Amino acid sequence: MERTIDQELRMRQATIDDLDGITKLAIEAFPDDPERDYRFPYRHEYPEDQWKWTGLEYEGFLNQPESYDILVIEAGQRIVALGIWDVSGLTGAKPVKPGVLGDNERRDANLPHMRYFASRVDEVYDMHFSQFGSKQLHLVNLATHRDYRRRGCGAALCKYGMEKAEREGFVATVFGSPMGIKLYTSVGFKVIGAEPMIMPGDEGGLITTALVWGN
C-alpha cells in the first residue's frame, strides 16, 4: 500500500519531547470543526486552559507507547500532522484513556457537553466496533494543520495503521467527522453507521460516522 507525502515532509514516531509541538498542532488544526465548537466553545477566551488540558491529554497518550502508536509528520522542525493508533489489540496492553480532563475546573469547555460527548463516544464505539473485539486497530486521532491539507499527510497516517492491520489480519476502525469522512473513504474505509453526538434536547446536527477497513 503506497504512502505518498510531499518531499519536504517527513513522517516519524513521536516521542515525549514532541509534546509541545503536538499540543500546538492539536489546538490549531481544528478551527472549523463543529465538534470543537460543541465541546470547547470558550477556548479562544481561555487559551491557557485549552493549552493546559490539551497538553495533558496528549501526554497521557505519549506515556503509553505499549498502547498507542503515535506518528507525526514534520515540515522542517514543525509538526504539521499527527496520527494516534490504538495498538493494544496487538500488544495485549490495557490502555488508559485520558478521559474527561479538567472536569469542574477548566474554563474553555462547555462541561455538560464535554462530559456527554466523552460518554457518547464509548457508547457508539460499543455499538459499532465491539463486534471486532481485539482484532482491530483504532485510529483515535488524526490532525493535519490547515496549511498542510491536501498534501498526503492524512492519507499517509491512515495507511500506516491500515498496513499494520493488514499484516496481522486485523481490521482498522475510525470515527469520522463530516470533515474526515471524505479522506477515510478515499483510502478505502467503508461507512457502517452514523450516530448523533449531541445531548438530547440540544439543537444542531453533530454526527459521528463509524468506518471500517479490511472487514
SVG drawing of the C-alpha trace seen along z (x, -y; Angstrom):
<svg xmlns="http://www.w3.org/2000/svg" viewBox="-35 -36 49 48">
<polyline fill="none" stroke="black" stroke-width="0.4" points="0.0,0.0 1.7,-3.2 2.1,-6.1 3.0,-9.3 3.5,-12.7 5.3,-15.8 9.1,-15.5 9.6,-18.3 7.6,-16.4 8.8,-13.6 6.8,-11.0 8.3,-9.5 7.4,-8.1 6.6,-10.7 8.3,-11.0 7.5,-12.8 9.8,-15.6 7.2,-16.4 4.5,-17.2 4.6,-21.0 4.6,-20.6 1.7,-18.1 -0.3,-20.3 0.2,-23.3 -1.0,-21.3 -4.0,-19.9 -5.2,-23.4 -4.5,-24.9 -5.7,-22.1 -9.4,-22.3 -10.5,-25.9 -13.5,-24.9 -14.5,-21.7 -18.1,-21.8 -17.1,-19.1 -14.6,-21.5 -17.2,-24.3 -19.6,-22.0 -17.2,-20.8 -14.9,-23.8 -16.8,-26.9 -14.7,-29.2 -11.3,-28.0 -10.5,-31.4 -11.4,-33.2 -9.3,-30.9 -6.3,-29.8 -4.3,-28.9 -6.9,-26.3 -7.1,-24.9 -3.3,-24.6 -3.0,-23.0 -5.7,-20.4 -4.9,-19.6 -1.3,-19.0 -2.2,-16.7 -4.5,-14.7 -1.7,-14.1 0.9,-13.5 -1.4,-10.6 -1.1,-9.1 2.6,-9.6 3.2,-7.9 1.6,-4.7 3.8,-3.5 2.6,0.0 -1.0,-1.0 -0.7,-3.9 1.4,-4.1 1.8,-7.9 3.1,-9.3 3.9,-12.9 4.7,-14.5 7.2,-17.4 7.9,-20.2 11.4,-21.2 11.2,-21.3 7.5,-22.0 4.9,-19.2 2.1,-19.6 0.2,-16.4 -0.5,-13.7 -2.0,-10.2 -2.7,-8.1 -3.4,-4.4 -4.6,-2.3 -2.5,0.9 -3.5,2.5 -5.1,5.4 -1.6,6.3 0.3,5.8 -2.3,7.0 -1.8,3.8 -4.7,2.2 -4.8,-1.4 -5.8,-4.1 -7.8,-6.7 -7.1,-10.3 -10.8,-10.7 -12.5,-13.9 -9.7,-16.1 -10.3,-19.2 -13.8,-18.3 -15.3,-21.2 -12.1,-23.1 -11.4,-24.1 -13.0,-27.3 -12.6,-26.6 -15.2,-23.9 -19.0,-23.6 -18.7,-21.0 -22.1,-19.2 -21.3,-18.9 -17.8,-17.7 -18.9,-15.0 -21.8,-13.8 -19.6,-13.7 -17.0,-11.5 -19.6,-9.0 -21.3,-9.0 -18.1,-8.1 -17.8,-5.0 -21.4,-4.1 -21.0,-4.5 -17.8,-2.5 -19.5,0.4 -22.4,0.2 -20.3,0.4 -16.8,1.6 -17.2,4.1 -18.1,6.7 -14.4,6.8 -13.2,7.4 -9.4,7.0 -8.8,7.8 -8.8,4.1 -6.5,1.1 -8.5,-2.0 -7.5,-5.4 -8.0,-7.5 -7.0,-10.9 -5.9,-12.4 -5.0,-16.0 -3.4,-18.0 -2.7,-21.7 -4.9,-23.5 -1.9,-24.9 -0.8,-21.4 -4.0,-19.8 -4.3,-18.0 -0.6,-17.2 -0.9,-13.5 -0.4,-13.7 -3.8,-12.3 -3.7,-9.5 -0.2,-8.5 -1.1,-8.4 -4.2,-6.3 -2.2,-3.9 0.4,-3.4 -2.2,-1.8 -4.0,0.0 -0.8,1.7 -0.1,2.8 -3.7,4.1 -3.5,6.0 -0.3,7.8 -1.9,9.0 -5.3,9.9 -7.0,7.1 -9.5,4.5 -8.9,0.8 -11.6,-1.4 -12.2,-5.1 -14.9,-7.6 -15.2,-10.2 -16.4,-13.8 -18.0,-15.5 -14.5,-16.9 -12.9,-13.5 -15.2,-11.2 -14.0,-12.1 -10.4,-11.3 -11.3,-8.0 -13.5,-6.8 -10.8,-7.9 -8.3,-5.4 -10.8,-2.6 -12.7,-2.8 -16.4,-1.9 -19.2,-3.5 -21.0,-1.1 -23.1,-3.6 -23.7,-7.1 -24.9,-8.4 -25.9,-11.8 -23.4,-13.1 -25.3,-16.0 -27.2,-15.9 -30.9,-15.2 -32.8,-18.5 -29.8,-20.3 -30.1,-21.9 -27.7,-21.0 -26.6,-18.2 -23.4,-16.9 -22.9,-13.4 -20.1,-10.9 -19.7,-8.2 -18.3,-4.8 -16.0,-3.4 -14.1,-0.2 -11.4,1.1 -10.5,4.7 -13.7,6.3"/>
</svg>
